[in-house]
Amino acid sequence: MRWLVTGGAGYIGAHVVTALGESGVESVVVDDLSTGRAARLPLGVPLVRADVRDSTTMRDLFRRHQPDGVIHLAARKDVAESTAHPLRYYQDNLDGLRSVLAAVAATGTRSVLFSSSAAVYGTPAGSPVTELDRTAPENAYGRTKLIGEWMLRDAAASAGFGWTALRYFNVAGAGAPNLRDHGGTNLVPRLLRAAAAGIPATVYGDDYPTPDGTAVRDYIHVEDVAGAHVKAALALHHRQIHDEVLNVGRGEGASVLQMIDAVGRALQRPLPFAVAPRRAGDPAAVVASPARIEDLLGWRARHDLDEIVRSAATTPVPETQAA
C-alpha cells in the first residue's frame, strides 16, 4: 500500500510518515520545504520537492507513483497571520487542496485523508464539541479549513473516492528530537523558548470567560495524531469508512496558565509570565469530544498533558524561526 503525503516534511507530516512506515505503509512525500525539513523524514522515504498548487505537477506525480490514497497536510496554519493576510490563506490552502483533488479525480485515486482543524468550530456553544455541532470559524485559517471540507465532500460525490477529514485540536510534543516543532506561534514551543531565554512567557489575554481567564484548548500529542492518521488511512483503504469528519483530541481542556504550570513541572522550575492583549481571532475555549473516532476506528489518545509537555521539553529548544 502506498500513500502520497503532502506537507510530509512538516512537523505533523513527518510524524505521520514515520507512523505509516512503522505500520508497513509506503509513503511518497510532496513538500516545497518552505516550512518543512527534509531531515525529518525517515531514510528511504522519497521526497518530491514541489508546490501542491501546481495542478500539472500534481497530476504527473499521481500518475507516476499511483498511490492508493493521499494524505493532504500541506497548508498555512497561523491564526494571527491568517487574520492579517487572509487572501494568502485562501490562495495557498484552497488552491493547494483544489489541485490535489483534481489530481485524485483525474487518476482515479481511491482515498483522500484531509488535515482539517478544530478552528472550524470557532467558539462552541457547549463543551466538549462534537462533529455535529455548529461550525462558525472566527478567522481566515479556520474558514479555509471549513471550505476545504466542503470542497472535499463535493469532489468526492462527483469522482467517487472515499474521504475523511480529521479535525485536529492543539497538537504538541515530539516523538524524537529531529521531529520537534519549530513553529513560531504554537504555545508549547513559545513557552519553552521563553524559559530558555530567561524571559517571561507572554499570555495573550486573561479576561476570557474561562475559569482562570486564559484561553482553554485541548492539547494532544503529535504521536497520537499520527496514529489517528494511520487508523483512518487503513480504514479508508479497506472501505470500513467512506465519508467521515472526525475530531482528533483528548477530550480534556487546559488553559494557558495550566500549560505554563505544566512547563514548570517539566523543567522543574517556575516559568514567569506577562499578560498581553488578546490576539484577534482566538476563541475562548475549544475542547473535543473524541467519542466518534473511538467508536469508528478504535482510536484514543494515549499521552496525558505532562507527557506531551515533557516530550517537547526534553528535545533541544526550538529555534525562533517558523519551520
Residue pairs with C-beta under 8 A, 6 or more apart in sequence:
1 24
1 25
1 26
1 68
1 237
2 25
2 26
2 27
2 28
2 65
2 66
2 67
2 68
3 20
3 25
3 26
3 27
3 28
3 67
3 68
3 69
3 70
3 71
3 233
4 27
4 28
4 29
4 30
4 61
4 62
4 65
4 67
4 69
4 70
4 71
5 13
5 16
5 17
5 20
5 27
5 28
5 29
5 30
5 70
5 71
5 73
6 13
6 29
6 30
6 31
6 52
6 70
6 71
6 72
6 73
6 74
6 96
6 100
7 13
7 30
7 31
7 36
7 52
7 72
7 73
7 74
7 75
7 115
8 14
8 16
8 17
8 27
8 29
8 30
8 31
8 36
8 41
8 45
8 47
8 71
8 73
9 29
9 31
9 33
9 36
9 37
9 38
9 40
9 41
9 47
10 31
10 35
10 36
10 40
10 73
10 74
11 40
11 171
11 179
11 180
11 181
11 182
11 183
11 222
12 73
12 115
12 168
12 171
12 222
12 225
12 226
13 29
13 31
13 36
13 73
13 74
14 36
14 37
14 40
14 41
14 179
15 175
15 179
15 222
15 223
15 225
15 226
16 71
16 73
16 225
16 226
16 229
16 230
17 27
17 29
17 41
17 42
17 45
18 42
18 175
18 179
18 226
19 223
19 226
19 227
19 229
19 230
20 26
20 27
20 229
20 230
20 233
21 27
21 42
21 45
23 230
23 234
25 230
25 233
25 234
27 45
27 46
28 45
28 46
28 48
28 61
28 65
28 67
29 41
29 45
29 46
29 47
29 48
30 48
30 50
30 52
30 58
30 61
30 74
31 38
31 47
31 48
31 49
31 50
31 74
32 49
32 50
32 51
32 52
32 74
33 49
35 322
35 323
36 323
37 182
37 323
38 47
39 178
40 178
40 179
41 47
46 65
48 61
50 57
50 58
50 61
51 57
52 58
52 72
52 74
52 96
52 99
52 100
53 91
53 92
53 95
53 96
53 99
54 99
55 98
55 99
55 102
55 103
58 99
58 100
58 102
58 103
59 102
59 103
59 106
59 107
61 103
62 70
62 103
62 104
62 106
62 107
62 109
63 107
66 107
67 109
68 109
68 110
68 111
68 237
69 109
69 110
69 111
69 112
69 113
69 233
69 236
69 237
70 100
70 104
70 109
70 111
70 112
70 113
71 113
71 115
71 229
71 233
72 96
72 97
72 100
72 112
72 113
72 114
72 115
73 115
74 96
75 92
75 93
75 96
75 97
75 115
75 144
75 145
76 82
76 88
76 89
76 92
76 93
76 141
77 117
77 141
78 141
78 184
78 185
78 322
79 119
79 139
79 141
79 142
79 185
79 279
79 281
79 282
80 185
80 279
80 280
80 281
81 88
81 89
81 141
81 185
82 88
82 89
82 139
82 140
82 141
82 144
82 281
83 139
83 140
83 280
83 281
86 140
89 140
89 141
89 144
90 140
90 144
93 141
93 144
93 145
93 148
94 144
94 147
94 148
94 151
97 114
97 148
97 151
97 152
98 151
100 112
101 112
101 151
101 152
101 155
101 159
103 109
104 112
104 155
104 159
104 161
105 155
105 158
105 159
105 161
109 161
110 161
110 162
110 236
110 237
111 161
111 162
111 163
111 233
111 236
111 237
112 152
112 156
112 161
112 162
112 163
112 164
113 163
113 164
113 166
113 229
113 232
113 233
113 236
114 148
114 149
114 152
114 163
114 164
114 165
114 166
115 166
115 168
116 145
116 146
116 148
116 149
116 165
116 166
116 167
116 168
116 245
117 141
117 142
117 145
117 167
117 168
118 129
118 167
118 168
118 169
118 170
118 218
118 247
118 249
118 286
118 288
119 137
119 138
119 139
119 141
119 142
119 145
120 135
120 137
120 142
120 145
120 146
120 149
120 167
121 129
121 133
121 134
121 135
121 136
121 137
121 142
121 167
121 283
121 286
122 135
122 136
122 137
122 138
122 142
122 283
123 136
123 138
123 283
123 284
123 285
123 286
124 133
124 134
124 285
124 286
125 133
125 134
126 133
127 253
127 285
127 287
128 218
128 249
128 251
128 287
128 288
128 289
129 247
129 286
129 287
129 288
129 289
130 247
130 289
130 291
130 292
131 167
131 245
131 246
131 247
131 289
131 292
135 146
137 143
137 145
137 146
138 281
138 282
138 283
139 280
139 281
139 282
140 281
141 281
142 281
145 167
148 165
149 165
149 245
152 163
152 165
153 163
153 243
155 161
156 162
156 163
156 243
162 236
162 239
162 241
162 242
162 243
163 236
163 242
163 243
163 244
164 232
164 235
164 236
164 241
164 243
164 244
164 245
164 246
165 244
165 245
165 246
166 225
166 228
166 229
166 232
166 246
166 248
167 245
167 246
167 247
167 248
167 288
168 220
168 225
168 248
168 249
169 217
169 218
169 219
169 220
169 247
169 248
169 249
169 250
169 286
169 287
169 288
170 186
170 187
170 217
170 218
170 219
170 220
171 186
171 219
171 220
171 221
171 222
171 225
172 181
172 186
172 187
172 188
172 219
172 220
172 221
172 222
172 308
172 309
172 312
173 188
173 221
173 222
173 223
173 303
173 307
173 308
173 309
173 311
173 312
174 180
174 181
174 222
174 311
174 312
174 315
175 222
175 223
175 226
175 311
176 315
177 315
177 316
179 222
180 189
180 312
180 315
180 316
180 318
181 188
181 189
181 222
181 312
181 318
182 189
182 318
182 319
182 321
182 322
182 323
183 189
183 318
183 322
183 323
184 190
184 320
184 321
184 322
185 322
187 217
187 256
187 259
188 219
188 259
188 263
188 308
188 309
188 312
189 312
189 318
190 201
190 202
191 201
191 259
191 260
191 263
191 271
192 263
192 312
192 313
192 317
192 318
193 317
193 318
193 320
194 200
194 201
194 202
194 271
194 273
195 201
195 263
195 267
195 269
195 271
196 317
200 272
200 273
200 274
201 260
201 263
201 271
201 272
201 273
201 274
202 273
202 274
202 275
202 276
203 214
203 256
203 257
203 260
203 273
203 274
203 275
203 276
204 215
204 256
204 276
204 277
204 278
204 279
204 282
205 213
205 214
205 215
205 275
205 276
205 277
205 278
205 279
205 282
206 212
206 213
206 214
206 275
207 213
207 278
208 214
208 215
208 216
208 278
208 284
208 285
209 284
209 285
210 216
210 255
210 284
210 285
211 255
212 255
212 257
212 258
214 255
214 256
214 257
215 255
215 256
215 282
215 283
215 284
215 285
216 253
216 254
216 255
216 284
216 285
216 286
216 287
217 253
217 254
217 285
217 286
217 287
218 249
218 250
218 251
218 252
218 253
218 254
218 286
218 287
218 288
219 250
219 254
219 259
219 305
219 308
220 248
220 249
220 250
220 301
220 303
220 308
221 301
221 302
221 303
221 307
221 308
221 311
223 302
223 303
224 248
224 250
224 301
224 302
224 303
225 248
227 299
227 302
228 246
228 248
228 293
228 297
228 299
231 293
231 297
231 298
231 299
232 241
232 244
232 246
232 297
235 241
235 296
235 297
236 242
240 296
241 296
241 297
244 292
244 296
246 292
246 293
246 296
246 297
247 288
247 289
247 290
247 292
247 293
248 288
248 290
248 293
249 287
249 288
249 289
249 290
249 301
250 288
250 290
250 301
250 304
251 287
251 288
251 289
251 290
251 291
251 301
252 287
252 305
253 285
253 286
253 287
254 262
254 305
257 273
258 305
259 305
259 309
260 271
260 273
262 305
262 306
262 308
262 309
263 271
263 309
263 313
264 270
264 271
265 306
265 309
266 306
266 309
266 310
266 312
266 313
266 314
267 313
290 299
290 300
290 301
293 299
293 300
294 300
303 311
